[in-house]
Amino acid sequence: MKSRIKVEKKTILTMVRLYCKKNHHSSSLCIECNELVTYAFEKLDKCPFNEEKPICKNCKVHCYKPVIRKKIQKVMRFSGPRMVFYHPVLAIRHLLRK
């Protein structure tokens, strides 16, 4: 079984890739989106909850800077509904964790 952190990283990367492709019309991650993924991965690596980590929306500790948090929320609002079509397994897994 994969660790929660690995699954969370895969989900974030997938959502940001989808967002970047559709909004920045880029076949690979643009600089802004790459920085967002890097920041998110760093925060996941330092998460105090480790494998007991809830989804960020339900977490009591908000470790993202407010500006970055708004960016990731924008990405998730855009990519979340589309994930069902592009990556249904990740989408269902994420919904079950809520």
C-alpha positions as CSV (number, residue, x, y, z in Angstrom):
1,M,0.0,0.0,0.0
2,K,1.3,3.4,-0.9
3,S,1.8,6.0,1.8
4,R,-0.7,8.8,2.2
5,I,2.0,11.4,1.5
6,K,2.9,9.7,-1.8
7,V,-0.7,9.5,-2.8
8,E,-1.2,13.2,-1.8
9,K,1.8,14.2,-3.9
10,K,0.6,12.3,-6.9
11,T,-2.9,13.9,-6.6
12,I,-1.4,17.4,-6.3
13,L,0.9,16.9,-9.2
14,T,-1.9,15.5,-11.3
15,M,-4.2,18.4,-10.5
16,V,-1.6,21.1,-11.1
17,R,-0.7,19.4,-14.5
18,L,-4.3,19.4,-15.5
19,Y,-4.7,23.0,-14.5
20,C,-1.5,24.1,-16.2
21,K,-2.4,22.3,-19.5
22,K,-5.9,23.8,-19.7
23,N,-5.1,27.3,-18.4
24,H,-1.5,28.0,-19.4
25,H,-1.7,25.9,-22.5
26,S,1.6,24.2,-21.7
27,S,2.5,20.6,-22.4
28,S,4.7,20.5,-19.4
29,L,4.5,22.5,-16.1
30,C,5.2,26.2,-16.5
31,I,7.5,27.9,-14.0
32,E,4.6,29.2,-11.8
33,C,3.0,25.8,-11.6
34,N,6.3,24.0,-11.1
35,E,7.0,26.3,-8.1
36,L,3.5,25.6,-6.7
37,V,4.2,21.8,-6.9
38,T,7.6,22.2,-5.4
39,Y,6.2,24.2,-2.5
40,A,3.4,21.7,-1.9
41,F,5.8,18.8,-1.9
42,E,8.1,20.6,0.7
43,K,5.1,21.2,2.9
44,L,3.9,17.6,2.6
45,D,7.4,16.3,3.5
46,K,7.3,18.5,6.7
47,C,3.7,17.7,7.6
48,P,3.6,17.1,11.4
49,F,0.8,14.6,11.0
50,N,2.8,12.3,8.7
51,E,0.7,9.3,7.6
52,E,-2.2,10.4,9.8
53,K,-2.5,13.6,7.7
54,P,-6.0,14.7,6.9
55,I,-6.7,16.4,3.6
56,C,-5.5,20.0,3.7
57,K,-9.0,21.4,3.6
58,N,-9.9,19.6,6.9
59,C,-6.5,20.2,8.6
60,K,-6.3,22.3,11.7
61,V,-2.8,23.5,10.9
62,H,-2.6,25.5,7.7
63,C,1.0,25.4,6.7
64,Y,0.7,27.1,3.3
65,K,1.3,30.9,3.0
66,P,-2.0,32.7,2.4
67,V,-1.0,33.6,-1.2
68,I,0.0,30.0,-2.1
69,R,-3.1,28.7,-0.3
70,K,-5.3,30.8,-2.6
71,K,-3.4,29.5,-5.7
72,I,-3.7,25.9,-4.7
73,Q,-7.4,26.4,-3.9
74,K,-7.9,27.9,-7.4
75,V,-6.1,24.9,-9.0
76,M,-8.2,22.4,-7.0
77,R,-11.5,24.1,-7.8
78,F,-10.6,23.9,-11.4
79,S,-9.1,20.4,-11.5
80,G,-11.3,18.7,-8.9
81,P,-14.4,18.2,-11.1
82,R,-12.3,17.3,-14.1
83,M,-10.3,14.6,-12.3
84,V,-13.3,12.3,-12.5
85,F,-12.9,12.2,-16.3
86,Y,-9.1,12.3,-16.5
87,H,-8.0,10.4,-13.4
88,P,-11.1,8.7,-11.9
89,V,-9.1,6.5,-9.4
90,L,-7.3,9.4,-7.9
91,A,-10.5,11.4,-7.8
92,I,-12.5,8.7,-6.0
93,R,-9.7,8.1,-3.6
94,H,-9.5,11.8,-2.8
95,L,-13.3,12.0,-2.3
96,L,-13.3,9.0,0.0
97,R,-10.7,10.7,2.2
98,K,-13.0,13.7,2.7
